[in-house]
Amino acid sequence: MFEGSYLGNDARLDPAARLECGICWWVYDPAEGDALAQVPAGTPFAALPAHWCCPNCEAPRHKFMVIADD
């Protein structure tokens, strides 16, 4: 497993985890949600609808990688 990968296993994700698209580098931050997809702030990545994709490039969820806390 490479660093940042969660292998599509939502159970491994912290609810506050931020994830970055591996295609275009757009960041999903649960504190902000996704206004384009009408996902409210406070929604963890694991709770996103199955059809959700990157709002910038339409990459599927499994292309996202966890951003390490600094």
All heavy atoms as TSV, in Angstrom:
chain	resi	resn	atom	element	x	y	z
A	1	MET	N	N	0.849	-1.175	0.000
A	1	MET	CA	C	0.000	0.000	0.000
A	1	MET	C	C	0.895	1.239	0.000
A	1	MET	O	O	1.856	1.305	0.741
A	1	MET	CB	C	-0.893	-0.018	1.236
A	1	MET	CG	C	-1.703	1.233	1.407
A	1	MET	SD	S	-3.013	1.116	2.634
A	1	MET	CE	C	-2.102	1.068	4.139
A	2	PHE	N	N	0.577	2.205	-0.836
A	2	PHE	CA	C	1.387	3.420	-0.875
A	2	PHE	C	C	0.857	4.438	0.125
A	2	PHE	O	O	-0.295	4.376	0.532
A	2	PHE	CB	C	1.444	4.006	-2.290
A	2	PHE	CG	C	0.116	4.365	-2.867
A	2	PHE	CD1	C	-0.411	5.634	-2.698
A	2	PHE	CD2	C	-0.623	3.448	-3.601
A	2	PHE	CE1	C	-1.627	5.980	-3.236
A	2	PHE	CE2	C	-1.845	3.783	-4.138
A	2	PHE	CZ	C	-2.352	5.049	-3.958
A	3	GLU	N	N	1.730	5.348	0.522
A	3	GLU	CA	C	1.372	6.366	1.505
A	3	GLU	C	C	0.179	7.173	1.032
A	3	GLU	O	O	0.120	7.616	-0.103
A	3	GLU	CB	C	2.563	7.298	1.750
A	3	GLU	CG	C	2.325	8.272	2.864
A	3	GLU	CD	C	3.549	9.095	3.172
A	3	GLU	OE1	O	4.633	8.778	2.677
A	3	GLU	OE2	O	3.401	10.068	3.914
A	4	GLY	N	N	-0.799	7.352	1.900
A	4	GLY	CA	C	-1.986	8.130	1.582
A	4	GLY	C	C	-3.135	7.293	1.067
A	4	GLY	O	O	-4.270	7.737	1.063
A	5	SER	N	N	-2.854	6.059	0.645
A	5	SER	CA	C	-3.911	5.210	0.117
A	5	SER	C	C	-4.748	4.642	1.248
A	5	SER	O	O	-4.226	4.235	2.271
A	5	SER	CB	C	-3.310	4.064	-0.687
A	5	SER	OG	O	-4.308	3.166	-1.081
A	6	TYR	N	N	-6.035	4.603	1.042
A	6	TYR	CA	C	-6.905	3.931	2.000
A	6	TYR	C	C	-7.585	2.743	1.332
A	6	TYR	O	O	-8.412	2.060	1.915
A	6	TYR	CB	C	-7.915	4.904	2.608
A	6	TYR	CG	C	-9.044	5.295	1.680
A	6	TYR	CD1	C	-10.319	4.780	1.869
A	6	TYR	CD2	C	-8.845	6.169	0.621
A	6	TYR	CE1	C	-11.358	5.127	1.021
A	6	TYR	CE2	C	-9.871	6.517	-0.209
A	6	TYR	CZ	C	-11.131	5.992	-0.016
A	6	TYR	OH	O	-12.162	6.337	-0.851
A	7	LEU	N	N	-7.183	2.464	0.078
A	7	LEU	CA	C	-7.628	1.316	-0.701
A	7	LEU	C	C	-9.151	1.231	-0.826
A	7	LEU	O	O	-9.708	0.158	-0.935
A	7	LEU	CB	C	-7.070	0.021	-0.104
A	7	LEU	CG	C	-5.548	-0.073	-0.065
A	7	LEU	CD1	C	-5.115	-1.353	0.626
A	7	LEU	CD2	C	-4.970	0.003	-1.467
A	8	GLY	N	N	-9.816	2.374	-0.791
A	8	GLY	CA	C	-11.265	2.401	-0.939
A	8	GLY	C	C	-12.022	1.898	0.277
A	8	GLY	O	O	-13.229	1.763	0.241
A	9	ASN	N	N	-11.313	1.638	1.369
A	9	ASN	CA	C	-11.932	1.123	2.578
A	9	ASN	C	C	-12.314	2.294	3.477
A	9	ASN	O	O	-11.515	2.782	4.267
A	9	ASN	CB	C	-10.966	0.170	3.298
A	9	ASN	CG	C	-11.575	-0.465	4.525
A	9	ASN	OD1	O	-12.680	-0.131	4.939
A	9	ASN	ND2	N	-10.849	-1.373	5.131
A	10	ASP	N	N	-13.574	2.741	3.387
A	10	ASP	CA	C	-14.037	3.895	4.150
A	10	ASP	C	C	-13.902	3.706	5.654
A	10	ASP	O	O	-13.751	4.671	6.393
A	10	ASP	CB	C	-15.492	4.206	3.802
A	10	ASP	CG	C	-15.648	4.771	2.400
A	10	ASP	OD1	O	-14.663	5.273	1.821
A	10	ASP	OD2	O	-16.782	4.715	1.866
A	11	ALA	N	N	-13.933	2.456	6.134
A	11	ALA	CA	C	-13.820	2.189	7.571
A	11	ALA	C	C	-12.453	2.607	8.108
A	11	ALA	O	O	-12.311	2.837	9.308
A	11	ALA	CB	C	-14.073	0.711	7.849
A	12	ARG	N	N	-11.457	2.718	7.246
A	12	ARG	CA	C	-10.105	3.100	7.676
A	12	ARG	C	C	-9.937	4.612	7.821
A	12	ARG	O	O	-8.909	5.070	8.299
A	12	ARG	CB	C	-9.075	2.592	6.670
A	12	ARG	CG	C	-9.017	1.082	6.602
A	12	ARG	CD	C	-7.997	0.638	5.616
A	12	ARG	NE	N	-6.698	1.180	6.017
A	12	ARG	CZ	C	-5.551	0.837	5.480
A	12	ARG	NH1	N	-5.526	-0.043	4.525
A	12	ARG	NH2	N	-4.424	1.371	5.873
A	13	LEU	N	N	-10.927	5.376	7.389
A	13	LEU	CA	C	-10.798	6.835	7.374
A	13	LEU	C	C	-11.271	7.480	8.668
A	13	LEU	O	O	-12.353	7.168	9.167
A	13	LEU	CB	C	-11.626	7.425	6.220
A	13	LEU	CG	C	-11.147	7.115	4.820
A	13	LEU	CD1	C	-12.134	7.672	3.810
A	13	LEU	CD2	C	-9.770	7.682	4.586
A	14	ASP	N	N	-10.477	8.402	9.167
A	14	ASP	CA	C	-10.901	9.256	10.272
A	14	ASP	C	C	-11.980	10.182	9.717
A	14	ASP	O	O	-11.847	10.684	8.600
A	14	ASP	CB	C	-9.687	10.064	10.749
A	14	ASP	CG	C	-9.998	10.975	11.914
A	14	ASP	OD1	O	-10.915	11.814	11.789
A	14	ASP	OD2	O	-9.314	10.865	12.939
A	15	PRO	N	N	-13.063	10.443	10.448
A	15	PRO	CA	C	-14.120	11.324	9.937
A	15	PRO	C	C	-13.625	12.722	9.548
A	15	PRO	O	O	-14.212	13.369	8.692
A	15	PRO	CB	C	-15.121	11.406	11.089
A	15	PRO	CG	C	-14.888	10.166	11.882
A	15	PRO	CD	C	-13.415	9.852	11.733
A	16	ALA	N	N	-12.543	13.179	10.169
A	16	ALA	CA	C	-12.014	14.509	9.864
A	16	ALA	C	C	-10.940	14.486	8.774
A	16	ALA	O	O	-10.388	15.527	8.417
A	16	ALA	CB	C	-11.447	15.142	11.128
A	17	ALA	N	N	-10.641	13.303	8.227
A	17	ALA	CA	C	-9.572	13.179	7.225
A	17	ALA	C	C	-9.874	14.001	5.979
A	17	ALA	O	O	-10.992	14.007	5.481
A	17	ALA	CB	C	-9.381	11.712	6.845
A	18	ARG	N	N	-8.834	14.688	5.494
A	18	ARG	CA	C	-8.906	15.412	4.225
A	18	ARG	C	C	-8.292	14.513	3.168
A	18	ARG	O	O	-7.273	13.871	3.411
A	18	ARG	CB	C	-8.147	16.733	4.329
A	18	ARG	CG	C	-8.777	17.691	5.323
A	18	ARG	CD	C	-7.902	18.907	5.616
A	18	ARG	NE	N	-7.491	19.573	4.408
A	18	ARG	CZ	C	-6.232	19.923	4.119
A	18	ARG	NH1	N	-5.254	19.685	4.946
A	18	ARG	NH2	N	-5.936	20.522	2.994
A	19	LEU	N	N	-8.904	14.464	1.990
A	19	LEU	CA	C	-8.393	13.617	0.918
A	19	LEU	C	C	-8.172	14.443	-0.336
A	19	LEU	O	O	-8.919	15.387	-0.615
A	19	LEU	CB	C	-9.362	12.465	0.625
A	19	LEU	CG	C	-9.346	11.367	1.690
A	19	LEU	CD1	C	-10.373	11.641	2.762
A	19	LEU	CD2	C	-9.573	10.020	1.062
A	20	GLU	N	N	-7.133	14.072	-1.071
A	20	GLU	CA	C	-6.729	14.804	-2.265
A	20	GLU	C	C	-6.924	13.922	-3.498
A	20	GLU	O	O	-6.564	12.746	-3.491
A	20	GLU	CB	C	-5.261	15.188	-2.122
A	20	GLU	CG	C	-4.707	15.983	-3.270
A	20	GLU	CD	C	-3.280	16.418	-2.957
A	20	GLU	OE1	O	-2.394	15.550	-2.868
A	20	GLU	OE2	O	-3.073	17.622	-2.804
A	21	CYS	N	N	-7.475	14.502	-4.551
A	21	CYS	CA	C	-7.656	13.792	-5.809
A	21	CYS	C	C	-6.285	13.488	-6.409
A	21	CYS	O	O	-5.441	14.376	-6.540
A	21	CYS	CB	C	-8.480	14.631	-6.781
A	21	CYS	SG	S	-8.703	13.872	-8.400
A	22	GLY	N	N	-6.059	12.240	-6.773
A	22	GLY	CA	C	-4.791	11.834	-7.363
A	22	GLY	C	C	-4.645	12.241	-8.815
A	22	GLY	O	O	-3.584	12.089	-9.396
A	23	ILE	N	N	-5.695	12.782	-9.399
A	23	ILE	CA	C	-5.662	13.219	-10.795
A	23	ILE	C	C	-5.384	14.722	-10.891
A	23	ILE	O	O	-4.463	15.155	-11.575
A	23	ILE	CB	C	-6.986	12.888	-11.516
A	23	ILE	CG1	C	-7.341	11.404	-11.391
A	23	ILE	CG2	C	-6.946	13.346	-12.969
A	23	ILE	CD1	C	-6.336	10.448	-11.996
A	24	CYS	N	N	-6.189	15.527	-10.182
A	24	CYS	CA	C	-6.069	16.994	-10.331
A	24	CYS	C	C	-5.640	17.712	-9.049
A	24	CYS	O	O	-5.493	18.921	-9.048
A	24	CYS	CB	C	-7.387	17.571	-10.825
A	24	CYS	SG	S	-8.703	17.596	-9.575
A	25	TRP	N	N	-5.490	16.980	-7.948
A	25	TRP	CA	C	-5.028	17.506	-6.666
A	25	TRP	C	C	-6.057	18.356	-5.924
A	25	TRP	O	O	-5.729	19.029	-4.963
A	25	TRP	CB	C	-3.692	18.251	-6.804
A	25	TRP	CG	C	-2.726	17.476	-7.628
A	25	TRP	CD1	C	-2.177	17.872	-8.810
A	25	TRP	CD2	C	-2.223	16.160	-7.391
A	25	TRP	NE1	N	-1.371	16.883	-9.319
A	25	TRP	CE2	C	-1.386	15.805	-8.462
A	25	TRP	CE3	C	-2.415	15.220	-6.384
A	25	TRP	CZ2	C	-0.733	14.591	-8.537
A	25	TRP	CZ3	C	-1.768	14.001	-6.471
A	25	TRP	CH2	C	-0.932	13.707	-7.536
A	26	TRP	N	N	-7.324	18.308	-6.332
A	26	TRP	CA	C	-8.393	18.991	-5.593
A	26	TRP	C	C	-8.527	18.309	-4.235
A	26	TRP	O	O	-8.410	17.084	-4.124
A	26	TRP	CB	C	-9.710	18.906	-6.365
A	26	TRP	CG	C	-10.846	19.646	-5.718
A	26	TRP	CD1	C	-11.121	20.974	-5.832
A	26	TRP	CD2	C	-11.849	19.100	-4.865
A	26	TRP	NE1	N	-12.237	21.289	-5.102
A	26	TRP	CE2	C	-12.702	20.145	-4.485
A	26	TRP	CE3	C	-12.105	17.829	-4.366
A	26	TRP	CZ2	C	-13.801	19.978	-3.650
A	26	TRP	CZ3	C	-13.195	17.655	-3.525
A	26	TRP	CH2	C	-14.024	18.715	-3.183
A	27	VAL	N	N	-8.753	19.079	-3.179
A	27	VAL	CA	C	-8.832	18.535	-1.826
A	27	VAL	C	C	-10.275	18.540	-1.324
A	27	VAL	O	O	-10.949	19.572	-1.359
A	27	VAL	CB	C	-7.938	19.339	-0.854
A	27	VAL	CG1	C	-8.128	18.871	0.581
A	27	VAL	CG2	C	-6.477	19.216	-1.272
A	28	TYR	N	N	-10.724	17.356	-0.872
A	28	TYR	CA	C	-12.013	17.279	-0.176
A	28	TYR	C	C	-11.743	17.460	1.305
A	28	TYR	O	O	-11.015	16.677	1.918
A	28	TYR	CB	C	-12.734	15.942	-0.392
A	28	TYR	CG	C	-14.040	15.926	0.382
A	28	TYR	CD1	C	-15.147	16.594	-0.117
A	28	TYR	CD2	C	-14.135	15.335	1.633
A	28	TYR	CE1	C	-16.327	16.664	0.613
A	28	TYR	CE2	C	-15.308	15.388	2.368
A	28	TYR	CZ	C	-16.401	16.052	1.853
A	28	TYR	OH	O	-17.570	16.131	2.571
A	29	ASP	N	N	-12.337	18.505	1.877
A	29	ASP	CA	C	-12.201	18.801	3.303
A	29	ASP	C	C	-13.589	18.676	3.920
A	29	ASP	O	O	-14.496	19.422	3.557
A	29	ASP	CB	C	-11.664	20.220	3.490
A	29	ASP	CG	C	-11.387	20.566	4.939
A	29	ASP	OD1	O	-11.887	19.871	5.846
A	29	ASP	OD2	O	-10.652	21.542	5.173
A	30	PRO	N	N	-13.784	17.712	4.828
A	30	PRO	CA	C	-15.108	17.533	5.404
A	30	PRO	C	C	-15.621	18.773	6.134
A	30	PRO	O	O	-16.829	18.964	6.240
A	30	PRO	CB	C	-14.947	16.347	6.360
A	30	PRO	CG	C	-13.502	16.121	6.507
A	30	PRO	CD	C	-12.819	16.750	5.343
A	31	ALA	N	N	-14.727	19.623	6.597
A	31	ALA	CA	C	-15.152	20.856	7.265
A	31	ALA	C	C	-15.843	21.804	6.286
A	31	ALA	O	O	-16.653	22.639	6.687
A	31	ALA	CB	C	-13.959	21.544	7.915
A	32	GLU	N	N	-15.541	21.649	4.978
A	32	GLU	CA	C	-16.123	22.515	3.961
A	32	GLU	C	C	-17.217	21.835	3.149
A	32	GLU	O	O	-18.078	22.503	2.579
A	32	GLU	CB	C	-15.029	22.999	3.012
A	32	GLU	CG	C	-13.995	23.865	3.699
A	32	GLU	CD	C	-12.877	24.280	2.769
A	32	GLU	OE1	O	-12.999	24.092	1.542
A	32	GLU	OE2	O	-11.867	24.783	3.271
A	33	GLY	N	N	-17.168	20.499	3.022
A	33	GLY	CA	C	-18.131	19.790	2.185
A	33	GLY	C	C	-17.844	20.047	0.713
A	33	GLY	O	O	-16.731	20.374	0.328
A	34	ASP	N	N	-18.873	19.915	-0.112
A	34	ASP	CA	C	-18.745	20.133	-1.559
A	34	ASP	C	C	-20.002	20.840	-2.041
A	34	ASP	O	O	-21.043	20.215	-2.253
A	34	ASP	CB	C	-18.568	18.790	-2.279
A	34	ASP	CG	C	-18.523	18.909	-3.798
A	34	ASP	OD1	O	-18.555	20.039	-4.325
A	34	ASP	OD2	O	-18.467	17.862	-4.453
A	35	ALA	N	N	-19.894	22.157	-2.188
A	35	ALA	CA	C	-21.056	22.964	-2.575
A	35	ALA	C	C	-21.617	22.553	-3.930
A	35	ALA	O	O	-22.840	22.528	-4.120
A	35	ALA	CB	C	-20.679	24.443	-2.576
A	36	LEU	N	N	-20.751	22.195	-4.866
A	36	LEU	CA	C	-21.203	21.825	-6.208
A	36	LEU	C	C	-22.125	20.607	-6.170
A	36	LEU	O	O	-23.140	20.556	-6.855
A	36	LEU	CB	C	-20.004	21.550	-7.119
A	36	LEU	CG	C	-20.319	21.276	-8.584
A	36	LEU	CD1	C	-20.961	22.499	-9.242
A	36	LEU	CD2	C	-19.061	20.893	-9.326
A	37	ALA	N	N	-21.786	19.629	-5.341
A	37	ALA	CA	C	-22.585	18.405	-5.228
A	37	ALA	C	C	-23.621	18.502	-4.104
A	37	ALA	O	O	-24.279	17.519	-3.784
A	37	ALA	CB	C	-21.678	17.199	-4.988
A	38	GLN	N	N	-23.743	19.680	-3.519
A	38	GLN	CA	C	-24.669	19.933	-2.418
A	38	GLN	C	C	-24.413	19.010	-1.219
A	38	GLN	O	O	-25.332	18.508	-0.590
A	38	GLN	CB	C	-26.120	19.823	-2.898
A	38	GLN	CG	C	-26.441	20.825	-3.976
A	38	GLN	CD	C	-27.867	20.726	-4.480
A	38	GLN	OE1	O	-28.548	19.733	-4.285
A	38	GLN	NE2	N	-28.322	21.772	-5.140
A	39	VAL	N	N	-23.127	18.805	-0.930
A	39	VAL	CA	C	-22.714	18.036	0.245
A	39	VAL	C	C	-22.427	19.052	1.349
A	39	VAL	O	O	-21.549	19.899	1.195
A	39	VAL	CB	C	-21.452	17.191	-0.046
A	39	VAL	CG1	C	-20.941	16.517	1.221
A	39	VAL	CG2	C	-21.730	16.174	-1.144
A	40	PRO	N	N	-23.184	18.993	2.444
A	40	PRO	CA	C	-23.000	20.006	3.495
A	40	PRO	C	C	-21.675	19.872	4.245
A	40	PRO	O	O	-21.101	18.788	4.327
A	40	PRO	CB	C	-24.182	19.748	4.439
A	40	PRO	CG	C	-24.607	18.354	4.183
A	40	PRO	CD	C	-24.238	18.040	2.757
A	41	ALA	N	N	-21.233	20.994	4.780
A	41	ALA	CA	C	-20.042	20.998	5.636
A	41	ALA	C	C	-20.271	20.034	6.787
A	41	ALA	O	O	-21.393	19.881	7.265
A	41	ALA	CB	C	-19.781	22.409	6.155
A	42	GLY	N	N	-19.194	19.357	7.185
A	42	GLY	CA	C	-19.287	18.391	8.267
A	42	GLY	C	C	-19.502	16.966	7.788
A	42	GLY	O	O	-19.577	16.048	8.592
A	43	THR	N	N	-19.576	16.762	6.456
A	43	THR	CA	C	-19.785	15.423	5.904
A	43	THR	C	C	-18.444	14.731	5.696
A	43	THR	O	O	-17.639	15.174	4.882
A	43	THR	CB	C	-20.537	15.491	4.555
A	43	THR	OG1	O	-21.777	16.170	4.747
A	43	THR	CG2	C	-20.784	14.102	4.001
A	44	PRO	N	N	-18.183	13.624	6.432
A	44	PRO	CA	C	-16.925	12.905	6.230
A	44	PRO	C	C	-16.868	12.277	4.841
A	44	PRO	O	O	-17.912	11.985	4.239
A	44	PRO	CB	C	-16.949	11.819	7.299
A	44	PRO	CG	C	-18.140	12.043	8.134
A	44	PRO	CD	C	-19.003	13.032	7.460
A	45	PHE	N	N	-15.673	12.067	4.333
A	45	PHE	CA	C	-15.486	11.459	3.012
A	45	PHE	C	C	-16.220	10.117	2.927
A	45	PHE	O	O	-16.844	9.812	1.918
A	45	PHE	CB	C	-13.993	11.266	2.722
A	45	PHE	CG	C	-13.692	10.882	1.304
A	45	PHE	CD1	C	-13.584	11.839	0.312
A	45	PHE	CD2	C	-13.514	9.546	0.953
A	45	PHE	CE1	C	-13.309	11.492	-1.008
A	45	PHE	CE2	C	-13.224	9.181	-0.355
A	45	PHE	CZ	C	-13.130	10.155	-1.341
A	46	ALA	N	N	-16.175	9.334	3.995
A	46	ALA	CA	C	-16.818	8.014	4.003
A	46	ALA	C	C	-18.335	8.102	3.857
A	46	ALA	O	O	-18.969	7.138	3.446
A	46	ALA	CB	C	-16.458	7.265	5.283
A	47	ALA	N	N	-18.918	9.261	4.155
A	47	ALA	CA	C	-20.369	9.432	4.077
A	47	ALA	C	C	-20.830	10.035	2.758
A	47	ALA	O	O	-22.029	10.254	2.560
A	47	ALA	CB	C	-20.854	10.290	5.245
A	48	LEU	N	N	-19.890	10.302	1.846
A	48	LEU	CA	C	-20.283	10.846	0.541
A	48	LEU	C	C	-21.093	9.807	-0.218
A	48	LEU	O	O	-20.866	8.603	-0.078
A	48	LEU	CB	C	-19.031	11.221	-0.273
A	48	LEU	CG	C	-18.225	12.395	0.258
A	48	LEU	CD1	C	-16.913	12.524	-0.517
A	48	LEU	CD2	C	-19.021	13.682	0.183
A	49	PRO	N	N	-22.046	10.251	-1.050
A	49	PRO	CA	C	-22.836	9.294	-1.825
A	49	PRO	C	C	-21.943	8.460	-2.754
A	49	PRO	O	O	-20.889	8.928	-3.190
A	49	PRO	CB	C	-23.779	10.167	-2.642
A	49	PRO	CG	C	-23.628	11.551	-2.157
A	49	PRO	CD	C	-22.407	11.633	-1.308
A	50	ALA	N	N	-22.363	7.247	-3.053
A	50	ALA	CA	C	-21.578	6.336	-3.897
A	50	ALA	C	C	-21.287	6.935	-5.273
A	50	ALA	O	O	-20.248	6.672	-5.859
A	50	ALA	CB	C	-22.302	5.006	-4.037
A	51	HIS	N	N	-22.183	7.769	-5.769
A	51	HIS	CA	C	-22.003	8.360	-7.104
A	51	HIS	C	C	-21.129	9.618	-7.093
A	51	HIS	O	O	-20.809	10.162	-8.145
A	51	HIS	CB	C	-23.369	8.701	-7.719
A	51	HIS	CG	C	-24.085	9.784	-6.964
A	51	HIS	ND1	N	-24.900	9.517	-5.890
A	51	HIS	CD2	C	-24.086	11.121	-7.107
A	51	HIS	CE1	C	-25.384	10.659	-5.420
A	51	HIS	NE2	N	-24.898	11.647	-6.141
A	52	TRP	N	N	-20.705	10.063	-5.907
A	52	TRP	CA	C	-19.911	11.292	-5.805
A	52	TRP	C	C	-18.578	11.107	-6.533
A	52	TRP	O	O	-17.966	10.044	-6.516
A	52	TRP	CB	C	-19.655	11.643	-4.341
A	52	TRP	CG	C	-18.915	12.929	-4.152
A	52	TRP	CD1	C	-19.453	14.181	-4.056
A	52	TRP	CD2	C	-17.497	13.105	-4.060
A	52	TRP	NE1	N	-18.453	15.108	-3.910
A	52	TRP	CE2	C	-17.242	14.482	-3.918
A	52	TRP	CE3	C	-16.419	12.244	-4.105
A	52	TRP	CZ2	C	-15.967	15.008	-3.795
A	52	TRP	CZ3	C	-15.138	12.753	-3.983
A	52	TRP	CH2	C	-14.926	14.126	-3.829
A	53	CYS	N	N	-18.135	12.168	-7.196
A	53	CYS	CA	C	-16.831	12.168	-7.850
A	53	CYS	C	C	-16.198	13.538	-7.657
A	53	CYS	O	O	-16.846	14.470	-7.184
A	53	CYS	CB	C	-16.956	11.822	-9.331
A	53	CYS	SG	S	-17.963	12.960	-10.280
A	54	CYS	N	N	-14.941	13.659	-8.021
A	54	CYS	CA	C	-14.226	14.928	-7.882
A	54	CYS	C	C	-14.978	16.018	-8.647
A	54	CYS	O	O	-15.256	15.861	-9.835
A	54	CYS	CB	C	-12.805	14.780	-8.430
A	54	CYS	SG	S	-11.856	16.320	-8.361
A	55	PRO	N	N	-15.289	17.126	-7.987
A	55	PRO	CA	C	-16.011	18.200	-8.670
A	55	PRO	C	C	-15.156	18.952	-9.695
A	55	PRO	O	O	-15.677	19.672	-10.531
A	55	PRO	CB	C	-16.442	19.125	-7.532
A	55	PRO	CG	C	-15.458	18.865	-6.448
A	55	PRO	CD	C	-15.061	17.423	-6.580
A	56	ASN	N	N	-13.852	18.751	-9.641
A	56	ASN	CA	C	-12.966	19.447	-10.567
A	56	ASN	C	C	-12.699	18.644	-11.845
A	56	ASN	O	O	-12.692	19.195	-12.939
A	56	ASN	CB	C	-11.648	19.780	-9.865
A	56	ASN	CG	C	-10.788	20.719	-10.663
A	56	ASN	OD1	O	-11.231	21.799	-11.049
A	56	ASN	ND2	N	-9.567	20.323	-10.924
A	57	CYS	N	N	-12.491	17.320	-11.694
A	57	CYS	CA	C	-12.119	16.514	-12.871
A	57	CYS	C	C	-12.962	15.247	-13.049
A	57	CYS	O	O	-12.716	14.475	-13.974
A	57	CYS	CB	C	-10.639	16.136	-12.800
A	57	CYS	SG	S	-10.267	14.860	-11.564
A	58	GLU	N	N	-13.916	15.027	-12.160
A	58	GLU	CA	C	-14.819	13.879	-12.202
A	58	GLU	C	C	-14.133	12.533	-11.950
A	58	GLU	O	O	-14.655	11.481	-12.322
A	58	GLU	CB	C	-15.621	13.848	-13.505
A	58	GLU	CG	C	-16.489	15.080	-13.675
A	58	GLU	CD	C	-17.371	15.035	-14.908
A	58	GLU	OE1	O	-17.317	14.055	-15.681
A	58	GLU	OE2	O	-18.136	15.989	-15.085
A	59	ALA	N	N	-12.982	12.544	-11.281
A	59	ALA	CA	C	-12.326	11.287	-10.901
A	59	ALA	C	C	-13.191	10.580	-9.860
A	59	ALA	O	O	-13.814	11.220	-9.017
A	59	ALA	CB	C	-10.943	11.564	-10.317
A	60	PRO	N	N	-13.237	9.248	-9.900
A	60	PRO	CA	C	-14.015	8.498	-8.914
A	60	PRO	C	C	-13.377	8.552	-7.528
A	60	PRO	O	O	-12.191	8.890	-7.386
A	60	PRO	CB	C	-14.013	7.076	-9.471
A	60	PRO	CG	C	-12.809	7.003	-10.347
A	60	PRO	CD	C	-12.589	8.382	-10.892
A	61	ARG	N	N	-14.151	8.210	-6.526
A	61	ARG	CA	C	-13.704	8.284	-5.126
A	61	ARG	C	C	-12.413	7.511	-4.870
A	61	ARG	O	O	-11.574	7.941	-4.071
A	61	ARG	CB	C	-14.792	7.751	-4.202
A	61	ARG	CG	C	-16.012	8.630	-4.149
A	61	ARG	CD	C	-17.072	8.053	-3.277
A	61	ARG	NE	N	-16.507	7.792	-1.956
A	61	ARG	CZ	C	-17.168	7.281	-0.941
A	61	ARG	NH1	N	-18.404	6.931	-1.088
A	61	ARG	NH2	N	-16.584	7.085	0.208
A	62	HIS	N	N	-12.240	6.359	-5.502
A	62	HIS	CA	C	-11.059	5.541	-5.207
A	62	HIS	C	C	-9.746	6.177	-5.675
A	62	HIS	O	O	-8.675	5.707	-5.333
A	62	HIS	CB	C	-11.207	4.120	-5.767
A	62	HIS	CG	C	-11.096	4.023	-7.248
A	62	HIS	ND1	N	-12.197	4.126	-8.076
A	62	HIS	CD2	C	-10.030	3.832	-8.052
A	62	HIS	CE1	C	-11.791	4.007	-9.331
A	62	HIS	NE2	N	-10.484	3.829	-9.349
A	63	LYS	N	N	-9.832	7.276	-6.421
A	63	LYS	CA	C	-8.625	7.995	-6.856
A	63	LYS	C	C	-8.139	8.998	-5.813
A	63	LYS	O	O	-7.135	9.672	-6.012
A	63	LYS	CB	C	-8.884	8.728	-8.174
A	63	LYS	CG	C	-9.143	7.815	-9.343
A	63	LYS	CD	C	-7.893	7.053	-9.701
A	63	LYS	CE	C	-8.097	6.249	-10.974
A	63	LYS	NZ	N	-6.917	5.473	-11.305
A	64	PHE	N	N	-8.847	9.113	-4.696
A	64	PHE	CA	C	-8.474	10.062	-3.657
A	64	PHE	C	C	-7.518	9.425	-2.661
A	64	PHE	O	O	-7.594	8.240	-2.372
A	64	PHE	CB	C	-9.725	10.581	-2.923
A	64	PHE	CG	C	-10.397	11.697	-3.679
A	64	PHE	CD1	C	-11.092	11.448	-4.837
A	64	PHE	CD2	C	-10.328	13.006	-3.222
A	64	PHE	CE1	C	-11.704	12.464	-5.543
A	64	PHE	CE2	C	-10.929	14.032	-3.919
A	64	PHE	CZ	C	-11.629	13.760	-5.075
A	65	MET	N	N	-6.591	10.255	-2.151
A	65	MET	CA	C	-5.592	9.822	-1.173
A	65	MET	C	C	-5.679	10.669	0.072
A	65	MET	O	O	-5.926	11.879	-0.004
A	65	MET	CB	C	-4.186	9.960	-1.778
A	65	MET	CG	C	-3.976	9.115	-3.015
A	65	MET	SD	S	-2.398	9.472	-3.821
A	65	MET	CE	C	-2.725	11.101	-4.484
A	66	VAL	N	N	-5.467	10.057	1.222
A	66	VAL	CA	C	-5.498	10.770	2.492
A	66	VAL	C	C	-4.300	11.711	2.562
A	66	VAL	O	O	-3.185	11.340	2.217
A	66	VAL	CB	C	-5.444	9.768	3.668
A	66	VAL	CG1	C	-5.378	10.514	5.000
A	66	VAL	CG2	C	-6.649	8.838	3.621
A	67	ILE	N	N	-4.566	12.925	3.010
A	67	ILE	CA	C	-3.506	13.917	3.214
A	67	ILE	C	C	-3.029	13.773	4.651
A	67	ILE	O	O	-3.837	13.848	5.595
A	67	ILE	CB	C	-4.020	15.351	2.970
A	67	ILE	CG1	C	-4.473	15.509	1.529
A	67	ILE	CG2	C	-2.935	16.366	3.321
A	67	ILE	CD1	C	-5.116	16.844	1.248
A	68	ALA	N	N	-1.752	13.576	4.838
A	68	ALA	CA	C	-1.178	13.418	6.176
A	68	ALA	C	C	-1.295	14.728	6.947
A	68	ALA	O	O	-1.120	15.809	6.394
A	68	ALA	CB	C	0.269	12.995	6.096
A	69	ASP	N	N	-1.617	14.605	8.237
A	69	ASP	CA	C	-1.648	15.790	9.099
A	69	ASP	C	C	-0.233	16.272	9.316
A	69	ASP	O	O	0.686	15.479	9.498
A	69	ASP	CB	C	-2.278	15.457	10.442
A	69	ASP	CG	C	-3.769	15.173	10.330
A	69	ASP	OD1	O	-4.403	15.699	9.411
A	69	ASP	OD2	O	-4.290	14.419	11.178
A	70	ASP	N	N	-0.066	17.582	9.287
A	70	ASP	CA	C	1.263	18.165	9.504
A	70	ASP	C	C	1.543	18.411	10.954
A	70	ASP	O	O	0.764	18.558	11.768
A	70	ASP	CB	C	1.409	19.472	8.720
A	70	ASP	CG	C	1.395	19.219	7.218
A	70	ASP	OD1	O	1.780	18.116	6.790
A	70	ASP	OD2	O	1.007	20.136	6.489
